[in-house]
């Protein structure tokens, strides 16, 4: 199974690029973030053989999952999800080819003294609880809980660089979000659910960065960050045959400021039930 994640920064603006990239990369499952649409362009992806589950309310935020290996048990949003002030379209889950997949767009946080920063930490706590419920073994926890998924991936734009090695210059981020201890601890708490961080290889250079600001020279000087993450259950992560950052997709005219991350799992895709 080939799984990918990409913050497209507007699926409308990036649709020709997205269609072209899908034809070249041919992922079985693609998680999208920051789609910025209430009505996702389903027809264009259906023409390539993809089913789509999308969650968007307006021109802000928005997430989606496109799959050509089945799409079932779709969940939009998180239980007990905080809002700002209302819940936003930042998380969508679905079962694709026997794997439970979550596409997430974590709040930015803005500045450490902003109310949005507290919202970000509360949102990450709600994400951890939702994943814990889905990974809980049968019989554990409260009656009627979600049960267990043997294979699970949560991926997307986390707006957190897990370590100093995930930013181009730690000194440049002092006093900023994305690198504070509280944010990093909230993301590290997800890994205590027996999830593994699959770090992709860069196709150029030494840094596994996935995001580069639009400011002149940032991309070409590789002044970026690794904030697009792929966390998978231990058994599934152990079957990751390759993981890479498609830096080429960040080039050219009017790109997203993020590059796709692609992971090839050696896992056998479960049979897709007939409709």
Backbone as CSV, one residue per row, in Angstrom:
resi,resn,N_x,N_y,N_z,CA_x,CA_y,CA_z,C_x,C_y,C_z
1,UNK,0.842,-1.193,0.000,0.000,0.000,0.000,0.879,1.245,0.000
2,UNK,0.609,2.146,-0.912,1.299,3.434,-0.952,0.366,4.490,-0.376
3,UNK,0.810,5.126,0.703,0.034,6.156,1.374,0.797,7.468,1.297
4,UNK,0.083,8.558,1.075,0.716,9.866,0.988,-0.096,10.891,1.758
5,UNK,0.578,11.962,2.155,-0.087,13.092,2.796,0.431,14.374,2.169
6,UNK,-0.472,15.368,2.023,-0.078,16.617,1.357,-0.994,17.741,1.823
7,UNK,-0.398,18.760,2.405,-1.121,19.999,2.645,-1.068,20.787,1.334
8,UNK,-2.202,20.842,0.637,-2.216,21.454,-0.701,-2.428,22.962,-0.665
9,UNK,-2.813,23.491,0.508,-3.015,24.941,0.628,-3.964,25.454,-0.457
10,UNK,-5.159,24.888,-0.470,-6.265,25.176,-1.401,-6.304,24.149,-2.534
11,UNK,-7.259,23.241,-2.441,-7.394,22.229,-3.479,-7.875,22.852,-4.786
12,UNK,-8.587,23.956,-4.709,-9.035,24.637,-5.921,-7.847,25.228,-6.676
13,UNK,-6.996,25.926,-5.960,-5.829,26.541,-6.595,-4.835,25.506,-7.091
14,UNK,-4.791,24.350,-6.429,-3.778,23.351,-6.750,-4.341,22.150,-7.513
15,UNK,-5.589,22.218,-7.981,-6.218,21.046,-8.574,-5.461,20.487,-9.778
16,UNK,-5.033,21.297,-10.751,-4.270,20.712,-11.866,-2.986,20.020,-11.390
17,UNK,-2.315,20.627,-10.426,-1.111,20.002,-9.863,-1.460,18.689,-9.164
18,UNK,-2.564,18.697,-8.421,-2.973,17.506,-7.687,-3.279,16.355,-8.640
19,UNK,-4.039,16.629,-9.681,-4.393,15.589,-10.655,-3.131,15.041,-11.325
20,UNK,-2.244,15.939,-11.716,-0.996,15.509,-12.352,-0.162,14.663,-11.402
21,UNK,-0.096,15.094,-10.143,0.716,14.358,-9.175,0.136,12.969,-8.897
22,UNK,-1.171,12.869,-8.798,-1.811,11.566,-8.579,-1.509,10.612,-9.732
23,UNK,-1.498,11.119,-10.942,-1.205,10.278,-12.100,0.245,9.797,-12.094
24,UNK,1.138,10.615,-11.557,2.558,10.241,-11.521,2.896,9.368,-10.311
25,UNK,2.425,9.761,-9.135,2.820,9.064,-7.905,1.970,7.828,-7.628
26,UNK,0.723,7.842,-8.061,-0.205,6.723,-7.919,-0.294,6.181,-6.486
27,UNK,-0.582,7.046,-5.511,-0.800,6.518,-4.158,-2.113,5.747,-4.079
28,UNK,-2.153,4.753,-3.211,-3.417,4.056,-2.966,-4.330,4.903,-2.091
29,UNK,-3.713,5.634,-1.167,-4.465,6.503,-0.264,-3.732,7.835,-0.173
30,UNK,-4.462,8.935,-0.319,-3.886,10.260,-0.182,-4.680,11.044,0.846
31,UNK,-3.980,11.553,1.855,-4.585,12.420,2.857,-4.246,13.868,2.506
32,UNK,-5.255,14.716,2.502,-5.084,16.119,2.137,-5.464,17.008,3.310
33,UNK,-4.769,18.143,3.386,-5.085,19.133,4.416,-5.145,20.523,3.797
34,UNK,-5.808,21.415,4.521,-5.993,22.801,4.106,-6.613,22.860,2.704
35,UNK,-7.679,22.091,2.540,-8.354,22.051,1.243,-9.095,23.350,0.941
36,UNK,-9.583,24.024,1.980,-10.198,25.351,1.858,-11.430,25.377,0.965
37,UNK,-12.224,24.313,0.991,-13.468,24.291,0.209,-14.566,23.623,1.021
38,UNK,-15.788,24.067,0.795,-16.940,23.389,1.374,-17.371,22.222,0.496
39,UNK,-17.194,22.384,-0.833,-17.555,21.345,-1.789,-16.277,20.856,-2.476
40,UNK,-15.839,19.672,-2.143,-14.602,19.134,-2.696,-14.818,18.717,-4.161
41,UNK,-13.826,18.926,-5.035,-13.961,18.521,-6.446,-13.823,17.006,-6.614
42,UNK,-14.864,16.305,-6.238,-14.846,14.837,-6.223,-14.699,14.259,-7.629
43,UNK,-15.350,14.846,-8.600,-15.395,14.256,-9.941,-14.011,14.107,-10.548
44,UNK,-13.152,15.093,-10.337,-11.819,15.048,-10.935,-11.000,13.880,-10.386
45,UNK,-11.175,13.562,-9.115,-10.440,12.440,-8.523,-11.123,11.121,-8.836
46,UNK,-12.458,11.138,-8.946,-13.176,9.920,-9.310,-12.756,9.441,-10.688
47,UNK,-12.437,10.367,-11.596,-11.997,10.009,-12.940,-10.680,9.241,-12.916
48,UNK,-9.938,9.368,-11.820,-8.670,8.646,-11.665,-8.823,7.383,-10.828
49,UNK,-10.068,7.075,-10.440,-10.319,5.852,-9.694,-10.345,6.008,-8.194
50,UNK,-10.463,7.248,-7.706,-10.441,7.486,-6.264,-11.831,7.798,-5.718
51,UNK,-12.157,7.168,-4.582,-13.275,7.611,-3.767,-12.750,8.704,-2.844
52,UNK,-13.620,9.636,-2.490,-13.187,10.747,-1.652,-14.147,10.934,-0.489
53,UNK,-13.584,11.100,0.682,-14.328,11.562,1.852,-13.721,12.888,2.245
54,UNK,-14.533,13.935,2.325,-14.024,15.274,2.601,-14.787,15.896,3.756
55,UNK,-14.120,16.826,4.405,-14.726,17.567,5.513,-14.254,19.017,5.401
56,UNK,-15.145,19.868,4.927,-14.839,21.283,4.787,-16.108,22.089,4.963
57,UNK,-15.991,23.237,5.588,-17.163,24.056,5.869,-17.142,25.392,5.138
58,UNK,-15.945,25.873,4.795,-15.822,27.174,4.146,-14.442,27.251,3.506
59,UNK,-13.951,28.457,3.312,-12.658,28.606,2.641,-11.476,28.518,3.592
60,UNK,-11.700,28.051,4.802,-10.615,27.874,5.760,-10.485,26.404,6.134
61,UNK,-9.291,25.996,6.464,-9.026,24.642,6.952,-9.465,23.586,5.929
62,UNK,-10.033,22.482,6.383,-10.520,21.451,5.481,-9.555,20.295,5.323
63,UNK,-10.094,19.072,5.367,-9.302,17.845,5.230,-10.060,16.866,4.345
64,UNK,-9.324,15.907,3.800,-9.946,14.909,2.927,-9.075,13.663,2.875
65,UNK,-9.703,12.547,2.494,-9.009,11.290,2.226,-9.502,10.781,0.876
66,UNK,-8.567,10.493,-0.022,-8.878,9.899,-1.323,-8.290,8.496,-1.350
67,UNK,-9.084,7.523,-1.739,-8.634,6.136,-1.702,-9.095,5.374,-2.939
68,UNK,-8.208,4.529,-3.449,-8.596,3.625,-4.528,-8.576,2.173,-4.045
69,UNK,-8.547,2.001,-2.707,-8.547,0.651,-2.114,-9.696,0.506,-1.124
70,UNK,-10.753,1.285,-1.331,-11.908,1.209,-0.449,-11.938,2.373,0.524
71,UNK,-13.148,2.737,0.939,-13.340,3.866,1.844,-14.580,3.576,2.685
72,UNK,-14.371,3.332,3.978,-15.489,2.943,4.841,-15.309,3.575,6.213
73,UNK,-16.380,3.497,7.010,-16.348,3.953,8.410,-15.818,5.377,8.528
74,UNK,-16.348,6.281,7.724,-15.851,7.651,7.710,-16.283,8.385,8.978
75,UNK,-15.328,9.065,9.592,-15.574,9.876,10.776,-15.089,11.288,10.510
76,UNK,-15.980,12.251,10.669,-15.612,13.653,10.476,-15.545,14.344,11.839
77,UNK,-14.380,14.860,12.158,-14.182,15.507,13.443,-13.807,14.516,14.525
78,UNK,-13.495,15.058,15.705,-13.071,14.256,16.847,-14.106,14.339,17.952
79,UNK,-14.339,13.238,18.677,-15.168,13.340,19.874,-14.506,14.304,20.868
80,UNK,-15.296,15.087,21.514,-14.790,16.039,22.519,-13.809,17.048,21.917
81,UNK,-13.998,17.353,20.639,-13.094,18.276,19.961,-13.355,19.717,20.395
82,UNK,-12.315,20.457,20.780,-12.516,21.871,21.116,-12.733,22.690,19.858
83,UNK,-13.237,23.901,20.015,-13.442,24.798,18.893,-12.791,26.136,19.139
84,UNK,-12.880,26.998,18.109,-12.289,28.326,18.229,-13.182,29.355,17.529
85,UNK,-14.363,29.658,18.035,-14.979,29.061,19.215,-15.707,27.742,18.905
86,UNK,-16.047,27.524,17.622,-16.752,26.307,17.220,-15.759,25.318,16.620
87,UNK,-16.072,24.017,16.660,-15.192,23.032,16.031,-14.977,23.336,14.551
88,UNK,-13.765,23.104,14.083,-13.373,23.387,12.709,-13.080,22.079,11.970
89,UNK,-13.145,22.075,10.635,-12.887,20.850,9.867,-11.391,20.543,9.787
90,UNK,-10.905,19.853,10.807,-9.470,19.601,10.923,-9.109,18.114,11.008
91,UNK,-10.074,17.228,11.055,-9.759,15.802,11.174,-10.818,14.976,10.474
92,UNK,-10.352,13.974,9.722,-11.263,13.018,9.092,-10.595,11.657,9.117
93,UNK,-11.375,10.639,9.466,-10.869,9.274,9.521,-11.671,8.359,8.613
94,UNK,-11.024,7.326,8.087,-11.698,6.332,7.249,-10.873,5.056,7.247
95,UNK,-11.509,3.961,6.931,-10.812,2.691,6.797,-10.598,2.422,5.311
96,UNK,-9.340,2.257,4.943,-8.950,2.111,3.536,-8.091,0.857,3.394
97,UNK,-8.593,-0.125,2.659,-7.829,-1.343,2.454,-7.447,-2.036,3.746
98,UNK,-8.312,-1.965,4.750,-8.057,-2.627,6.021,-7.233,-1.816,6.995
99,UNK,-6.804,-0.608,6.605,-6.006,0.257,7.472,-6.858,1.456,7.898
100,UNK,-6.862,1.746,9.184,-7.556,2.934,9.673,-6.655,4.131,9.428
101,UNK,-7.175,5.141,8.734,-6.375,6.296,8.314,-7.032,7.575,8.832
102,UNK,-6.214,8.445,9.424,-6.667,9.766,9.842,-5.851,10.840,9.131
103,UNK,-6.537,11.809,8.551,-5.909,12.989,7.969,-6.209,14.162,8.896
104,UNK,-5.156,14.822,9.397,-5.361,15.881,10.385,-4.634,17.158,9.980
105,UNK,-5.244,18.266,10.339,-4.651,19.587,10.157,-4.697,20.282,11.512
106,UNK,-3.602,20.178,12.238,-3.529,20.679,13.608,-3.515,22.203,13.588
107,UNK,-4.210,22.853,14.510,-4.178,24.318,14.564,-2.754,24.857,14.619
108,UNK,-2.555,26.040,14.054,-1.233,26.642,13.966,-0.689,27.079,15.324
109,UNK,-1.539,27.662,16.143,-1.103,28.155,17.430,-0.716,29.622,17.440
110,UNK,-0.340,30.148,16.279,-0.022,31.564,16.087,1.175,32.014,16.930
111,UNK,0.963,32.380,18.178,2.061,32.749,19.070,1.816,32.089,20.424
112,UNK,2.871,31.843,21.200,2.674,31.173,22.492,1.764,31.915,23.465
113,UNK,1.578,33.229,23.286,0.698,33.976,24.182,-0.692,34.191,23.590
114,UNK,-0.977,33.521,22.464,-2.282,33.657,21.813,-3.262,32.612,22.345
115,UNK,-4.556,32.944,22.422,-5.560,31.926,22.760,-5.539,30.750,21.787
116,UNK,-5.080,30.994,20.566,-5.015,29.918,19.574,-3.986,28.859,19.968
117,UNK,-2.987,29.253,20.732,-1.982,28.302,21.214,-2.617,27.316,22.201
118,UNK,-3.418,27.822,23.137,-4.130,26.936,24.046,-5.094,26.030,23.317
119,UNK,-5.764,26.582,22.307,-6.654,25.780,21.457,-5.890,24.643,20.801
120,UNK,-4.685,24.938,20.315,-3.853,23.921,19.674,-3.540,22.777,20.630
121,UNK,-3.158,23.099,21.849,-2.816,22.057,22.826,-4.048,21.236,23.206
122,UNK,-5.186,21.894,23.352,-6.412,21.159,23.670,-6.825,20.264,22.502
123,UNK,-6.609,20.755,21.286,-6.967,19.970,20.102,-6.102,18.718,20.014
124,UNK,-4.818,18.854,20.269,-3.917,17.691,20.248,-4.291,16.684,21.334
125,UNK,-4.743,17.172,22.485,-5.194,16.266,23.547,-6.438,15.503,23.113
126,UNK,-7.350,16.181,22.414,-8.553,15.509,21.905,-8.191,14.483,20.839
127,UNK,-7.203,14.788,20.020,-6.748,13.826,19.015,-6.182,12.583,19.694
128,UNK,-5.381,12.769,20.716,-4.804,11.615,21.408,-5.899,10.734,22.008
129,UNK,-6.905,11.357,22.610,-7.988,10.568,23.197,-8.756,9.801,22.125
130,UNK,-9.018,10.444,20.992,-9.743,9.759,19.920,-8.950,8.568,19.400
131,UNK,-7.646,8.735,19.221,-6.809,7.632,18.739,-6.709,6.534,19.792
132,UNK,-6.605,6.921,21.054,-6.536,5.923,22.126,-7.792,5.064,22.139
133,UNK,-8.952,5.688,21.917,-10.211,4.933,21.882,-10.227,3.963,20.701
134,UNK,-9.696,4.378,19.563,-9.707,3.497,18.396,-8.687,2.371,18.511
135,UNK,-7.642,2.592,19.281,-6.599,1.574,19.433,-6.818,0.689,20.650
136,UNK,-7.803,1.033,21.475,-8.048,0.275,22.695,-8.442,-1.154,22.367
137,UNK,-7.858,-2.081,23.073,-8.189,-3.490,22.861,-9.634,-3.759,23.259
138,UNK,-10.303,-4.698,22.596,-11.685,-5.026,22.947,-11.796,-5.394,24.430
139,UNK,-12.800,-4.837,25.078,-12.997,-5.131,26.494,-12.362,-4.124,27.413
140,UNK,-11.452,-3.295,26.903,-10.830,-2.271,27.731,-11.664,-0.999,27.702
141,UNK,-11.483,-0.184,28.720,-12.121,1.120,28.720,-13.600,1.038,29.028
142,UNK,-14.338,2.020,28.581,-15.753,2.119,28.905,-16.591,1.285,27.953
143,UNK,-17.735,0.777,28.417,-18.614,0.018,27.527,-19.030,0.872,26.332
144,UNK,-19.048,0.240,25.167,-19.450,0.940,23.958,-18.341,1.747,23.321
145,UNK,-17.113,1.592,23.816,-16.003,2.320,23.226,-15.723,1.810,21.818
146,UNK,-14.932,2.552,21.073,-14.800,2.321,19.636,-14.183,0.979,19.274
147,UNK,-13.432,0.369,20.190,-12.824,-0.917,19.867,-11.422,-0.738,19.343
148,UNK,-10.917,-1.717,18.627,-9.514,-1.690,18.228,-9.358,-1.803,16.719
149,UNK,-8.380,-1.080,16.193,-7.916,-1.238,14.823,-6.486,-1.757,14.901
150,UNK,-6.222,-2.858,14.242,-4.878,-3.437,14.296,-3.864,-2.549,13.597
151,UNK,-4.267,-1.948,12.474,-3.370,-1.095,11.703,-3.979,0.301,11.603
152,UNK,-3.222,1.293,12.031,-3.726,2.671,12.031,-2.603,3.624,11.658
153,UNK,-2.953,4.636,10.855,-2.030,5.712,10.489,-2.720,7.034,10.767
154,UNK,-2.042,7.930,11.454,-2.513,9.306,11.590,-1.445,10.180,10.962
155,UNK,-1.872,10.997,10.017,-0.899,11.751,9.231,-1.487,13.102,8.855
156,UNK,-0.603,14.013,8.472,-1.051,15.324,8.043,-0.114,16.413,8.495
157,UNK,-0.642,17.628,8.485,0.120,18.805,8.890,-0.104,19.008,10.386
158,UNK,0.928,18.687,11.178,0.827,18.782,12.632,1.216,20.168,13.144
159,UNK,1.800,20.998,12.308,2.245,22.316,12.734,3.128,22.253,13.979
160,UNK,3.875,21.170,14.098,4.849,20.987,15.171,6.062,20.280,14.577
161,UNK,7.242,20.819,14.837,8.492,20.156,14.469,8.942,19.353,15.690
162,UNK,8.962,18.021,15.616,9.192,17.210,16.816,10.531,17.441,17.514
163,UNK,11.561,17.853,16.780,12.886,18.026,17.378,13.608,19.184,16.705
164,UNK,14.679,19.643,17.339,15.444,20.740,16.753,15.992,20.394,15.372
165,UNK,16.269,19.117,15.143,16.774,18.697,13.833,15.721,18.812,12.743
166,UNK,14.476,19.097,13.131,13.387,19.218,12.170,13.128,20.666,11.745
167,UNK,14.012,21.586,12.129,13.925,22.967,11.663,15.294,23.400,11.154
168,UNK,15.312,24.341,10.240,16.564,24.718,9.586,17.524,25.425,10.527
169,UNK,16.992,26.159,11.524,17.847,26.854,12.483,17.076,27.021,13.785
170,UNK,17.346,26.183,14.792,16.604,26.283,16.057,16.636,27.683,16.658
171,UNK,17.734,28.402,16.490,17.837,29.746,17.066,16.822,30.697,16.457
172,UNK,16.456,30.464,15.204,15.510,31.344,14.527,14.084,31.165,15.040
173,UNK,13.839,30.095,15.780,12.483,29.790,16.244,12.278,30.041,17.732
174,UNK,13.283,30.568,18.400,13.153,30.849,19.830,11.999,31.827,20.048
175,UNK,11.087,31.471,20.938,9.931,32.306,21.219,8.778,32.117,20.266
176,UNK,8.908,31.173,19.326,7.860,30.928,18.338,7.115,29.635,18.635
177,UNK,5.962,29.504,17.998,5.245,28.235,18.070,5.941,27.193,17.202
178,UNK,5.391,25.992,17.196,5.858,24.844,16.421,7.034,24.118,17.084
179,UNK,7.717,24.776,18.015,8.899,24.158,18.623,8.876,24.213,20.149
180,UNK,7.810,24.723,20.744,7.795,24.876,22.196,7.712,23.509,22.870
181,UNK,8.222,23.408,24.090,8.166,22.115,24.794,6.749,21.558,24.919
182,UNK,5.767,22.405,25.188,4.397,21.913,25.364,3.854,21.296,24.079
183,UNK,4.127,21.931,22.945,3.670,21.389,21.661,4.351,20.059,21.363
184,UNK,5.651,20.029,21.561,6.388,18.796,21.299,5.962,17.671,22.230
185,UNK,5.676,18.006,23.463,5.204,16.985,24.403,3.835,16.457,23.989
186,UNK,2.974,17.340,23.488,1.638,16.910,23.052,1.723,15.958,21.871
187,UNK,2.657,16.215,20.950,2.843,15.314,19.807,3.526,14.025,20.256
188,UNK,4.514,14.127,21.133,5.191,12.929,21.646,4.226,12.033,22.402
189,UNK,3.194,12.627,23.007,2.206,11.826,23.736,1.449,10.882,22.819
190,UNK,1.337,11.238,21.544,0.684,10.341,20.586,1.494,9.059,20.413
191,UNK,2.807,9.189,20.480,3.665,8.020,20.281,3.583,7.045,21.446
192,UNK,3.100,7.492,22.595,2.929,6.575,23.727,1.778,5.601,23.488
193,UNK,1.018,5.822,22.422,-0.054,4.888,22.047,0.478,3.740,21.203
194,UNK,1.783,3.525,21.249,2.466,2.501,20.455,2.444,2.849,18.973
195,UNK,2.499,4.155,18.693,2.654,4.626,17.327,4.128,4.926,17.072
196,UNK,4.525,4.882,15.807,5.904,5.149,15.424,5.947,6.305,14.429
197,UNK,6.937,7.165,14.585,7.156,8.285,13.681,7.970,7.786,12.491
198,UNK,7.353,7.776,11.314,8.048,7.351,10.103,8.694,8.590,9.476
199,UNK,9.992,8.706,9.603,10.713,9.879,9.103,11.102,9.631,7.653
200,UNK,10.623,10.453,6.730,10.910,10.220,5.306,12.311,10.699,4.932
201,UNK,12.824,10.144,3.851,14.121,10.577,3.345,13.928,11.732,2.368
202,UNK,14.809,12.715,2.402,14.745,13.788,1.411,15.297,13.297,0.080
203,UNK,14.706,13.735,-0.997,15.214,13.358,-2.315,16.402,14.223,-2.721
204,UNK,16.611,15.302,-1.959,17.765,16.160,-2.200,18.188,16.755,-0.869
205,UNK,19.492,16.800,-0.618,19.989,17.369,0.618,19.916,16.398,1.774
206,UNK,20.156,16.932,2.960,20.253,16.095,4.155,19.066,16.223,5.096
207,UNK,18.186,17.187,4.842,17.126,17.497,5.813,15.763,16.976,5.360
208,UNK,15.051,16.291,6.246,13.732,15.765,5.869,12.624,16.802,6.014
209,UNK,12.848,18.012,5.464,11.858,19.065,5.596,10.690,18.836,4.630
210,UNK,9.514,19.249,5.080,8.297,19.084,4.284,7.605,20.405,3.992
211,UNK,8.067,21.474,4.638,7.441,22.798,4.505,8.527,23.854,4.391
212,UNK,8.305,24.782,3.451,9.186,25.934,3.279,8.308,27.155,3.074
213,UNK,8.545,28.190,3.843,7.781,29.422,3.718,7.918,29.981,2.297
214,UNK,6.889,30.720,1.859,6.894,31.304,0.520,7.906,32.442,0.362
215,UNK,8.444,32.948,1.461,9.379,34.061,1.349,10.560,33.688,0.447
216,UNK,11.024,34.672,-0.296,12.058,34.443,-1.317,13.279,33.748,-0.739
217,UNK,13.689,32.691,-1.407,14.914,31.998,-1.054,14.775,30.901,-0.035
218,UNK,13.655,30.846,0.682,13.523,29.844,1.753,13.602,28.427,1.201
219,UNK,12.893,28.178,0.112,12.897,26.820,-0.443,14.252,26.481,-1.055
220,UNK,14.788,27.381,-1.839,16.030,27.090,-2.553,17.223,26.958,-1.611
221,UNK,17.132,27.612,-0.442,18.187,27.478,0.552,17.892,26.359,1.557
222,UNK,16.812,25.651,1.327,16.381,24.561,2.203,16.195,25.031,3.640
223,UNK,15.614,26.206,3.796,15.310,26.750,5.113,13.870,26.351,5.445
224,UNK,13.711,25.097,5.848,12.383,24.538,6.037,12.168,23.912,7.388
225,UNK,11.084,23.122,7.452,10.694,22.445,8.686,10.079,21.085,8.339
226,UNK,10.190,20.141,9.231,9.431,18.890,9.109,8.234,18.980,10.040
227,UNK,7.081,19.308,9.462,5.860,19.408,10.252,4.739,18.528,9.696
228,UNK,4.964,17.925,8.519,4.001,16.978,7.947,4.474,15.581,8.360
229,UNK,3.734,14.958,9.265,4.199,13.754,9.939,3.343,12.550,9.580
230,UNK,3.944,11.374,9.724,3.245,10.114,9.507,3.518,9.230,10.728
231,UNK,2.490,8.988,11.530,2.586,8.109,12.687,1.772,6.844,12.383
232,UNK,2.367,5.691,12.595,1.692,4.426,12.309,1.876,3.463,13.464
233,UNK,0.914,2.562,13.615,1.049,1.522,14.631,2.322,0.721,14.374
234,UNK,2.881,0.175,15.441,4.218,-0.428,15.361,4.315,-1.503,14.287
235,UNK,3.312,-2.372,14.221,3.359,-3.451,13.236,3.342,-2.937,11.818
236,UNK,2.532,-1.912,11.580,2.453,-1.334,10.242,3.723,-0.544,9.916
237,UNK,4.221,0.207,10.883,5.447,0.970,10.665,6.612,0.054,10.322
238,UNK,6.608,-1.144,10.909,7.665,-2.102,10.618,7.632,-2.609,9.188
239,UNK,6.521,-2.373,8.501,6.390,-2.793,7.109,6.600,-1.630,6.127
240,UNK,7.109,-0.502,6.638,7.390,0.633,5.763,8.657,0.344,4.971
241,UNK,8.487,0.033,3.698,9.627,-0.302,2.847,10.379,0.941,2.397
242,UNK,9.677,2.074,2.295,10.319,3.315,1.890,9.421,4.473,2.314
243,UNK,10.044,5.616,2.543,9.313,6.841,2.853,10.146,8.001,2.327
244,UNK,9.518,8.875,1.548,10.284,9.964,0.960,9.431,11.220,0.830
245,UNK,10.128,12.357,0.681,9.496,13.652,0.478,9.616,14.004,-0.995
246,UNK,8.492,14.213,-1.648,8.507,14.542,-3.076,8.750,16.041,-3.229
247,UNK,9.999,16.415,-3.104,10.393,17.821,-3.151,10.076,18.459,-4.504
248,UNK,10.030,17.658,-5.564,9.742,18.198,-6.890,8.367,18.863,-6.936
249,UNK,7.432,18.357,-6.127,6.078,18.910,-6.135,6.011,20.293,-5.498
250,UNK,7.091,20.711,-4.841,7.143,22.052,-4.235,7.677,23.093,-5.234
251,UNK,8.139,22.624,-6.394,8.747,23.510,-7.376,7.707,24.029,-8.376
252,UNK,8.151,24.938,-9.239,7.309,25.403,-10.325,6.434,26.579,-9.948
253,UNK,5.460,26.857,-10.811,4.582,28.001,-10.655,3.446,27.696,-9.684
254,UNK,3.246,28.600,-8.738,2.135,28.536,-7.778,2.024,27.189,-7.071
255,UNK,3.092,26.745,-6.389,3.005,25.487,-5.648,2.388,25.695,-4.276
256,UNK,2.055,24.622,-3.624,1.777,24.686,-2.189,3.087,24.954,-1.478
257,UNK,3.012,25.440,-0.239,4.231,25.625,0.539,4.667,24.345,1.251
258,UNK,3.930,23.266,1.036,4.282,21.950,1.567,4.574,20.983,0.417
259,UNK,5.378,19.988,0.691,5.625,18.908,-0.270,4.916,17.639,0.198
260,UNK,4.492,16.778,-0.716,3.885,15.515,-0.306,4.907,14.599,0.372
261,UNK,4.428,13.836,1.327,5.211,12.772,1.953,4.588,11.445,1.526
262,UNK,5.408,10.535,1.040,4.929,9.259,0.494,5.555,8.113,1.271
263,UNK,4.727,7.155,1.675,5.209,5.974,2.397,4.713,4.728,1.683
264,UNK,5.625,3.823,1.386,5.273,2.533,0.799,5.307,1.467,1.884
265,UNK,4.153,0.878,2.154,4.049,-0.205,3.116,4.017,-1.531,2.379
266,UNK,4.682,-2.517,2.940,4.658,-3.850,2.373,3.405,-4.619,2.786
267,UNK,2.522,-3.941,3.505,1.317,-4.597,4.028,0.408,-5.037,2.882
268,UNK,-0.207,-6.185,3.037,-1.182,-6.655,2.045,-2.475,-5.872,2.230
269,UNK,-3.028,-5.408,1.139,-4.277,-4.656,1.192,-5.429,-5.646,1.381
270,UNK,-6.260,-5.340,2.355,-7.410,-6.202,2.610,-8.362,-6.176,1.432
271,UNK,-9.112,-7.254,1.277,-10.068,-7.345,0.184,-11.112,-6.226,0.300
272,UNK,-11.454,-5.626,-0.822,-12.446,-4.557,-0.839,-13.808,-5.180,-1.069
273,UNK,-14.745,-5.002,-0.151,-16.055,-5.616,-0.329,-16.769,-5.067,-1.546
274,UNK,-17.492,-5.898,-2.221,-18.254,-5.464,-3.376,-19.427,-4.597,-2.920
275,UNK,-19.736,-3.594,-3.738,-20.834,-2.683,-3.384,-22.126,-3.166,-4.018
